[in-house]
Amino acid sequence: MWGKSASNRNGIELAQENNNVPLTYPKRCQACAQSTMSLQRWLALHRFLHMERTLLWLMGMLLISSLQADDPDAYWPQWRGPLWNGVAPVGNPPVEWSESRNLIWKTPIEGQGWSTPIIWENHIFLHTAIPMEKKLPIPDVIPPGTRNIGEHPDVASTWKAQRIGIICINRSTGKELWRRFIFEGMPHQGHHRKGGFASQSPVTDGKYLYSYFGSFGLYCFDFDGNLIWEKPFKPQAMEDSLGEGTSPALHDDHLIIVADQEQQSYIVAIDKHTGKEIWKTKREEVSNWSTPRIFTHENRTQILVNGAPVICYDFETGEALWQCAGQSLSAVPMPAVGQGLAFAASGWRKDTVHAIRLGQRGDLTDTEHLVWKLDRGAPYVPCPMVWEEEIYLLEDHSFFSCLRAIDGKQYYLKHRLPSPANFSASPVGAKDRIYLLSEEGRTFVMKKGPEPTILAINELEGRFQASPAIVEHRIYIRSSEHLYCFGKD
């Protein structure tokens, strides 16, 4: 028999236990409070209810995890994220961080590469190029007389042999899981000081990783690092030895690759299961660095490719459907799609942004299908971001713009960010916030919408040119030496 009333460790008052003595129950247990039962029965009942609630919670978490595993929108499967526009629809990363605040982990990355972290479930994939001390001759693989391959002032006159490959990292811990090298030797051309030998981002369908390294080939690996197939590519001749950089695009069973260069340019579709060529279309373009944008309009899947004319191709056949001239040469930004329009931007020697009505055929240059255009504020490297009703433009040098996508109405144009900054990374977004990562390591967190509102400025140490990735409550940022993971406490 119990003595006087006592409290258990949860602070619940327990009365003396006699056969029909009422107990003092938690206020939430109204049914229990109106009944009489022994202490043992009451504890057993609440133990059972607690176990039942715990089981239901665990089942819910397993269901969410199962749904997330099948939901490509939950991860970052390609360079511009699950929606092709840099937005994580289910992401909610922190607003503020530093080298010590909201830092989950920080992992050193050997070598150099500016590929975006590609993330699926607990895997992060990066490309890297590690310099070798081995002295090797430069391969003589570019045909004599090839145009425009002299060295640019911003290209190193000499470079080392390289080991080029993939690093896989555990997303939870930041620990390296495996690495695989696909090339070891001397590259036949150098690269721009802002580029590298591993600038392309891989892409995943959630089962396999597809890594394209330009002249060094296309490779398919499973998530354990086993090589499934490989496809060689002929060496490319890039203008002024500026290096290669376009990433592959994936949709259904097709990998789409654009190879714009100083020899014969082309766009090609590759079967993701076998590495075999499906179709190949010649392009009358010189060197560009833009990744193709795949989209579906009026039940027809199409491919949009930036260049001096932006050109739209049929996804199944490679047929050119329409083009619109007036862009600058040396196109870098991937086109954007939204509001029934295609948006092409380029900023080398002249600023151009064109909004082109989808669903057309033929040459659309200077027709009514060019809905609006802009000759100021265009990005040279970062991609335009179409997010719902707005289009955002990040210039390379500290200017940010927001326009209404459907008609080009200027909400703000060339808004100067408060700190001098240079940008190579493209904008990413989540939870009505836009994250602008500068080369100097400052991230400007902007509020989405028609007013240029800065929520935070976060600073890190190092050099930053890779675009960030967002998954759930975390943002992944790559510097020249590290991969950071920031998340909410």
C-alpha positions as CSV (number, residue, x, y, z in Angstrom):
1,M,0.0,0.0,0.0
2,W,1.2,3.5,-0.7
3,G,1.6,6.2,1.8
4,K,1.0,9.9,1.2
5,S,0.6,11.4,-2.2
6,A,3.8,11.5,-4.3
7,S,4.9,13.0,-7.6
8,N,6.4,10.9,-10.4
9,R,9.3,12.2,-12.5
10,N,6.9,14.0,-14.9
11,G,5.4,16.0,-12.1
12,I,2.1,14.1,-12.1
13,E,0.4,13.9,-8.7
14,L,-0.3,10.3,-7.6
15,A,-2.8,9.7,-4.8
16,Q,-2.7,6.9,-2.4
17,E,-3.5,3.6,-4.0
18,N,-6.6,2.0,-2.4
19,N,-9.0,-0.1,-4.3
20,N,-11.3,2.7,-5.4
21,V,-9.4,5.9,-4.5
22,P,-9.6,8.5,-7.3
23,L,-6.2,9.6,-8.6
24,T,-5.1,13.1,-9.7
25,Y,-4.5,12.7,-13.4
26,P,-3.0,15.1,-16.0
27,K,-5.5,17.7,-17.1
28,R,-5.5,16.3,-20.7
29,C,-6.8,12.9,-19.5
30,Q,-10.4,14.0,-18.8
31,A,-11.8,10.5,-19.3
32,C,-9.4,9.1,-16.7
33,A,-10.2,11.9,-14.3
34,Q,-13.8,11.0,-14.3
35,S,-13.2,7.3,-13.5
36,T,-11.6,5.3,-10.7
37,M,-8.9,2.8,-11.3
38,S,-5.8,1.5,-9.6
39,L,-2.4,3.1,-10.0
40,Q,-1.1,0.1,-11.9
41,R,-4.0,0.1,-14.3
42,W,-3.6,3.9,-14.9
43,L,0.2,3.5,-15.6
44,A,-0.4,0.6,-17.9
45,L,-3.0,2.4,-19.8
46,H,-0.8,5.5,-20.3
47,R,2.2,3.4,-21.2
48,F,0.1,1.7,-23.9
49,L,-1.2,5.0,-25.2
50,H,2.4,6.4,-25.3
51,M,3.6,3.4,-27.2
52,E,0.8,3.7,-29.6
53,R,1.6,7.4,-30.2
54,T,5.3,6.6,-30.7
55,L,4.5,3.8,-33.1
56,L,2.2,6.1,-35.1
57,W,4.9,8.8,-35.2
58,L,7.5,6.3,-36.4
59,M,5.2,5.1,-39.1
60,G,4.6,8.7,-40.2
61,M,8.3,9.4,-40.4
62,L,8.9,6.2,-42.4
63,L,6.0,7.2,-44.7
64,I,7.5,10.7,-45.2
65,S,11.0,9.2,-45.8
66,S,9.5,6.7,-48.3
67,L,7.6,9.5,-50.2
68,Q,10.7,11.7,-50.2
69,A,12.9,8.9,-51.6
70,D,10.5,8.7,-54.5
71,D,10.2,12.5,-54.9
72,P,12.9,14.1,-57.1
73,D,11.7,17.5,-55.8
74,A,13.1,16.7,-52.4
75,Y,16.7,16.5,-53.7
76,W,19.1,18.3,-56.0
77,P,19.5,16.0,-58.9
78,Q,21.1,18.4,-61.4
79,W,22.9,21.7,-61.6
80,R,19.9,24.0,-61.4
81,G,17.9,21.8,-58.9
82,P,14.7,19.8,-59.2
83,L,12.7,22.5,-61.0
84,W,15.5,23.6,-63.4
85,N,15.3,27.1,-61.9
86,G,17.5,27.0,-58.8
87,V,14.5,26.7,-56.4
88,A,14.1,23.9,-53.8
89,P,10.3,23.6,-53.5
90,V,10.5,21.8,-50.1
91,G,13.7,23.3,-48.8
92,N,14.0,25.6,-45.8
93,P,17.7,26.3,-45.2
94,P,18.9,28.8,-42.5
95,V,19.0,32.6,-43.2
96,E,22.2,33.1,-41.4
97,W,25.5,31.2,-41.1
98,S,29.3,31.7,-40.6
99,E,32.3,29.5,-40.1
100,S,30.9,28.6,-36.7
101,R,27.2,29.4,-36.8
102,N,24.7,26.8,-38.1
103,L,27.6,24.8,-39.4
104,I,26.7,21.1,-39.6
105,W,30.0,20.0,-41.1
106,K,32.9,21.2,-43.2
107,T,34.8,18.8,-45.4
108,P,38.1,19.4,-47.3
109,I,37.8,18.6,-51.0
110,E,41.0,17.5,-52.8
111,G,41.7,19.2,-56.1
112,Q,39.8,21.9,-57.9
113,G,36.3,21.8,-59.5
114,W,33.3,24.1,-59.8
115,S,30.6,21.5,-60.2
116,T,27.5,22.1,-58.1
117,P,26.9,19.4,-55.3
118,I,24.5,16.9,-56.8
119,I,22.5,15.3,-54.0
120,W,20.2,12.3,-53.7
121,E,19.2,10.7,-50.5
122,N,22.4,10.4,-48.4
123,H,24.8,10.9,-51.3
124,I,26.6,14.0,-52.5
125,F,28.5,13.9,-55.8
126,L,31.2,16.3,-56.9
127,H,33.7,16.6,-59.8
128,T,37.3,17.4,-59.1
129,A,40.6,17.7,-60.9
130,I,43.8,17.0,-58.9
131,P,47.1,18.4,-60.3
132,M,49.9,15.8,-60.8
133,E,53.6,16.5,-60.5
134,K,54.3,14.1,-63.5
135,K,55.6,16.0,-66.5
136,L,53.8,15.1,-69.7
137,P,53.7,16.7,-73.2
138,I,50.5,18.5,-74.2
139,P,48.6,16.3,-76.7
140,D,48.5,17.5,-80.2
141,V,44.9,16.6,-81.0
142,I,43.4,19.9,-82.4
143,P,43.6,19.9,-86.3
144,P,46.0,22.5,-87.8
145,G,44.2,25.6,-89.0
146,T,41.4,25.5,-86.3
147,R,40.1,29.0,-85.8
148,N,40.2,31.1,-82.6
149,I,42.3,28.8,-80.4
150,G,45.0,31.3,-79.4
151,E,45.5,31.8,-75.7
152,H,43.4,34.4,-73.8
153,P,45.0,36.8,-71.4
154,D,43.0,35.2,-68.5
155,V,44.2,31.6,-69.5
156,A,47.3,30.2,-67.8
157,S,50.1,29.7,-70.3
158,T,51.1,26.4,-68.7
159,W,49.2,23.7,-66.7
160,K,49.9,20.4,-65.0
161,A,48.8,16.9,-65.8
162,Q,45.5,16.1,-64.0
163,R,43.7,13.3,-62.3
164,I,40.0,14.0,-63.1
165,G,37.1,12.2,-61.4
166,I,34.2,12.0,-59.0
167,I,34.1,12.2,-55.2
168,C,31.0,10.8,-53.3
169,I,30.3,12.2,-49.8
170,N,28.0,11.0,-47.1
171,R,25.4,13.8,-46.7
172,S,24.8,13.2,-43.0
173,T,28.4,13.2,-41.9
174,G,30.4,14.9,-44.6
175,K,32.8,11.9,-44.8
176,E,34.1,10.7,-48.1
177,L,32.5,7.4,-49.3
178,W,34.4,6.8,-52.5
179,R,36.2,8.4,-55.4
180,R,36.7,7.3,-59.0
181,F,39.1,8.8,-61.5
182,I,38.2,8.7,-65.2
183,F,41.2,10.4,-66.7
184,E,44.9,10.7,-65.7
185,G,47.2,12.6,-68.0
186,M,47.8,16.0,-69.7
187,P,44.8,18.0,-71.0
188,H,45.1,19.3,-74.5
189,Q,44.0,22.8,-73.7
190,G,44.1,25.1,-70.6
191,H,41.2,27.0,-69.0
192,H,40.1,30.4,-67.9
193,R,41.3,31.5,-64.5
194,K,37.7,31.1,-63.3
195,G,37.2,27.7,-64.9
196,G,38.9,24.4,-64.5
197,F,39.2,20.9,-65.8
198,A,36.1,19.7,-63.7
199,S,33.6,22.5,-64.1
200,Q,30.7,20.4,-65.4
201,S,28.1,19.2,-62.9
202,P,26.9,15.6,-63.0
203,V,23.2,14.6,-63.0
204,T,21.3,11.7,-61.4
205,D,18.0,9.9,-61.8
206,G,18.2,8.6,-58.3
207,K,19.7,5.3,-59.3
208,Y,22.7,6.1,-61.4
209,L,25.1,9.1,-61.7
210,Y,25.9,10.5,-65.1
211,S,29.2,12.4,-65.3
212,Y,30.2,14.3,-68.4
213,F,33.7,15.7,-68.6
214,G,33.7,17.0,-72.2
215,S,36.7,15.9,-74.1
216,F,37.4,13.2,-71.4
217,G,34.1,11.4,-72.0
218,L,30.7,10.5,-70.4
219,Y,30.4,8.0,-67.6
220,C,27.6,6.2,-65.8
221,F,28.2,5.0,-62.2
222,D,25.9,3.4,-59.7
223,F,25.8,4.9,-56.2
224,D,28.4,2.5,-54.9
225,G,31.0,3.8,-57.5
226,N,30.7,0.9,-59.9
227,L,31.2,1.8,-63.6
228,I,28.1,0.8,-65.6
229,W,29.2,2.2,-69.0
230,E,31.4,4.9,-70.6
231,K,31.3,6.8,-73.9
232,P,34.3,8.6,-75.3
233,F,34.1,12.0,-76.9
234,K,36.4,13.6,-79.4
235,P,38.7,16.4,-78.0
236,Q,37.0,19.7,-78.3
237,A,38.7,22.9,-79.4
238,M,37.5,25.8,-77.2
239,E,37.9,29.4,-78.1
240,D,41.2,30.9,-76.8
241,S,41.7,27.8,-74.6
242,L,39.0,29.0,-72.2
243,G,38.1,25.5,-71.1
244,E,35.0,23.4,-71.2
245,G,32.0,23.7,-68.9
246,T,28.6,22.8,-70.2
247,S,26.7,20.2,-68.0
248,P,24.5,17.4,-69.3
249,A,20.7,17.5,-69.0
250,L,18.6,14.5,-68.2
251,H,14.9,13.7,-69.0
252,D,13.2,10.3,-69.2
253,D,15.8,8.0,-70.9
254,H,17.7,10.8,-72.7
255,L,20.9,12.6,-71.7
256,I,21.3,15.8,-73.7
257,I,24.7,17.2,-74.3
258,V,25.7,20.4,-76.2
259,A,29.3,20.7,-77.6
260,D,29.7,24.2,-78.9
261,Q,33.3,24.7,-80.0
262,E,35.6,26.0,-82.8
263,Q,35.3,22.8,-84.8
264,Q,31.9,21.3,-85.7
265,S,29.4,22.1,-82.9
266,Y,26.5,19.8,-82.2
267,I,23.8,18.7,-79.8
268,V,23.4,15.0,-79.1
269,A,21.0,12.7,-77.2
270,I,22.4,9.7,-75.4
271,D,20.5,6.6,-74.1
272,K,21.0,6.7,-70.4
273,H,20.8,2.9,-70.1
274,T,23.5,2.1,-72.7
275,G,25.5,5.2,-73.6
276,K,24.5,4.8,-77.2
277,E,23.7,7.7,-79.4
278,I,20.0,8.3,-80.2
279,W,20.3,11.3,-82.4
280,K,22.8,14.1,-83.2
281,T,22.2,17.5,-84.8
282,K,24.9,19.9,-86.1
283,R,24.9,23.4,-84.8
284,E,26.4,26.4,-86.6
285,E,27.8,27.9,-83.4
286,V,31.2,28.7,-82.1
287,S,32.2,28.2,-78.4
288,N,29.5,28.6,-75.9
289,W,29.3,27.3,-72.3
290,S,25.5,27.0,-71.8
291,T,23.8,23.9,-70.4
292,P,20.6,22.9,-72.3
293,R,17.2,23.4,-70.7
294,I,14.6,20.7,-71.2
295,F,10.9,21.6,-70.8
296,T,7.4,20.4,-72.0
297,H,5.0,22.8,-73.6
298,E,1.6,21.7,-75.1
299,N,2.5,18.1,-74.5
300,R,5.7,18.3,-76.6
301,T,9.1,18.0,-74.8
302,Q,11.7,20.4,-76.2
303,I,15.2,21.5,-75.6
304,L,16.3,25.1,-75.4
305,V,19.9,26.0,-76.1
306,N,21.5,29.4,-75.7
307,G,23.8,30.9,-78.3
308,A,24.0,33.8,-80.7
309,P,20.6,32.6,-81.7
310,V,18.8,30.8,-79.0
311,I,17.5,27.6,-80.7
312,C,14.7,25.2,-79.6
313,Y,14.9,21.5,-80.6
314,D,12.5,18.6,-80.5
315,F,13.4,16.3,-77.7
316,E,12.7,13.0,-79.5
317,T,14.3,13.8,-82.9
318,G,16.7,16.7,-82.5
319,E,14.9,18.7,-85.2
320,A,15.3,22.5,-84.8
321,L,11.8,23.9,-84.2
322,W,12.5,27.7,-83.9
323,Q,15.3,30.2,-83.3
324,C,15.6,33.8,-82.2
325,A,18.8,35.7,-83.0
326,G,20.2,38.8,-81.3
327,Q,22.1,37.2,-78.4
328,S,25.8,37.8,-77.9
329,L,28.5,35.3,-78.7
330,S,30.1,33.2,-75.9
331,A,26.8,32.4,-74.2
332,V,27.1,31.0,-70.7
333,P,23.7,31.2,-68.8
334,M,21.3,28.4,-69.2
335,P,17.9,29.7,-70.6
336,A,14.9,29.8,-68.3
337,V,11.3,28.8,-68.9
338,G,8.1,30.0,-67.3
339,Q,4.8,31.9,-67.9
340,G,4.6,30.4,-71.4
341,L,7.9,32.1,-72.3
342,A,11.5,31.2,-72.9
343,F,14.1,33.6,-71.5
344,A,17.6,33.8,-73.0
345,A,20.3,36.0,-71.5
346,S,23.9,36.8,-72.4
347,G,26.3,39.5,-71.4
348,W,29.5,39.3,-73.3
349,R,30.2,42.7,-74.9
350,K,26.5,43.6,-74.9
351,D,23.6,42.9,-72.6
352,T,20.6,41.0,-74.0
353,V,17.6,39.4,-72.3
354,H,14.9,38.0,-74.7
355,A,11.5,36.8,-73.6
356,I,10.2,34.5,-76.4
357,R,6.7,33.0,-76.7
358,L,6.7,29.2,-76.7
359,G,4.9,27.0,-79.2
360,Q,6.2,28.6,-82.3
361,R,8.0,27.5,-85.5
362,G,10.6,29.1,-87.7
363,D,12.7,32.2,-87.3
364,L,11.2,34.4,-84.5
365,T,13.8,37.1,-84.7
366,D,12.2,40.6,-84.5
367,T,8.7,39.1,-84.7
368,E,5.7,39.6,-82.5
369,H,6.7,36.4,-80.7
370,L,9.6,38.3,-79.1
371,V,7.4,39.5,-76.3
372,W,9.9,41.8,-74.6
373,K,13.6,42.4,-74.4
374,L,16.1,44.2,-72.2
375,D,19.5,45.7,-73.0
376,R,20.7,46.4,-69.5
377,G,21.3,44.2,-66.4
378,A,21.9,40.9,-68.2
379,P,24.1,38.3,-66.6
380,Y,27.3,37.1,-68.3
381,V,27.7,33.9,-66.2
382,P,24.9,33.4,-63.6
383,C,21.6,32.0,-64.9
384,P,18.4,34.0,-64.9
385,M,16.0,32.7,-62.3
386,V,12.2,32.5,-63.1
387,W,10.3,32.0,-59.9
388,E,6.6,32.1,-60.2
389,E,5.6,35.6,-61.6
390,E,9.1,37.2,-61.4
391,I,12.4,36.8,-63.3
392,Y,15.6,37.7,-61.4
393,L,18.8,38.7,-63.1
394,L,22.2,38.7,-61.3
395,E,25.0,40.5,-63.0
396,D,28.6,39.4,-62.5
397,H,29.4,42.7,-60.7
398,S,27.1,43.5,-57.8
399,F,23.9,44.3,-59.6
400,F,20.6,42.5,-59.1
401,S,17.3,43.0,-60.9
402,C,13.7,41.8,-60.6
403,L,11.1,42.1,-63.4
404,R,7.7,40.8,-64.0
405,A,8.3,37.8,-66.2
406,I,5.2,38.0,-68.4
407,D,5.8,41.5,-69.8
408,G,9.2,42.7,-68.5
409,K,7.8,45.3,-66.1
410,Q,10.7,46.5,-64.0
411,Y,10.2,46.2,-60.2
412,Y,13.9,47.1,-59.7
413,L,16.7,47.2,-62.2
414,K,20.4,47.1,-61.5
415,H,20.0,47.4,-57.8
416,R,23.5,47.6,-56.3
417,L,24.2,45.2,-53.6
418,P,25.8,46.8,-50.5
419,S,29.3,45.2,-50.7
420,P,31.4,45.1,-53.9
421,A,31.2,41.5,-55.1
422,N,31.7,39.4,-58.2
423,F,29.4,36.5,-59.1
424,S,29.9,33.2,-61.0
425,A,27.4,31.1,-59.0
426,S,23.8,31.2,-60.1
427,P,21.0,32.2,-57.6
428,V,19.2,29.6,-55.6
429,G,16.0,29.9,-53.6
430,A,13.7,28.4,-51.0
431,K,10.9,29.6,-48.7
432,D,10.5,32.9,-50.5
433,R,14.3,33.6,-50.0
434,I,16.9,34.0,-52.7
435,Y,20.6,33.2,-52.0
436,L,23.3,35.0,-53.9
437,L,26.8,33.6,-53.4
438,S,29.7,35.8,-54.4
439,E,33.1,34.7,-55.4
440,E,34.5,36.3,-52.2
441,G,32.3,34.1,-50.0
442,R,29.6,36.6,-49.1
443,T,26.0,35.3,-49.5
444,F,23.3,37.9,-49.8
445,V,20.0,36.5,-48.7
446,M,17.2,38.4,-50.4
447,K,13.5,38.4,-49.9
448,K,11.6,37.1,-52.9
449,G,9.3,39.8,-54.4
450,P,9.2,43.2,-56.0
451,E,11.2,45.0,-53.3
452,P,15.0,44.6,-53.0
453,T,15.0,43.5,-49.3
454,I,18.2,42.0,-47.8
455,L,17.6,39.6,-45.0
456,A,21.2,38.7,-44.2
457,I,24.8,38.8,-45.4
458,N,26.8,35.8,-44.5
459,E,30.6,35.6,-44.9
460,L,32.9,32.6,-45.4
461,E,36.6,32.2,-46.1
462,G,37.8,31.2,-49.5
463,R,36.9,31.4,-53.2
464,F,33.5,30.5,-54.4
465,Q,32.3,29.9,-58.0
466,A,30.1,26.8,-57.8
467,S,26.4,27.3,-57.4
468,P,25.0,26.1,-54.0
469,A,22.5,23.2,-53.5
470,I,19.5,23.1,-51.1
471,V,18.0,20.0,-49.7
472,E,15.5,20.1,-46.8
473,H,16.8,22.4,-44.0
474,R,20.3,22.5,-45.3
475,I,22.3,24.4,-47.9
476,Y,25.5,23.0,-49.4
477,I,28.2,25.4,-50.5
478,R,31.4,24.6,-52.3
479,S,34.6,26.6,-52.0
480,S,37.9,26.2,-53.7
481,E,39.0,23.9,-50.8
482,H,35.9,22.8,-48.9
483,L,32.3,21.7,-49.0
484,Y,30.2,23.3,-46.3
485,C,26.9,22.0,-44.9
486,F,24.8,24.6,-43.1
487,G,21.5,23.8,-41.4
488,K,19.2,24.9,-38.6
489,D,20.1,23.8,-35.1
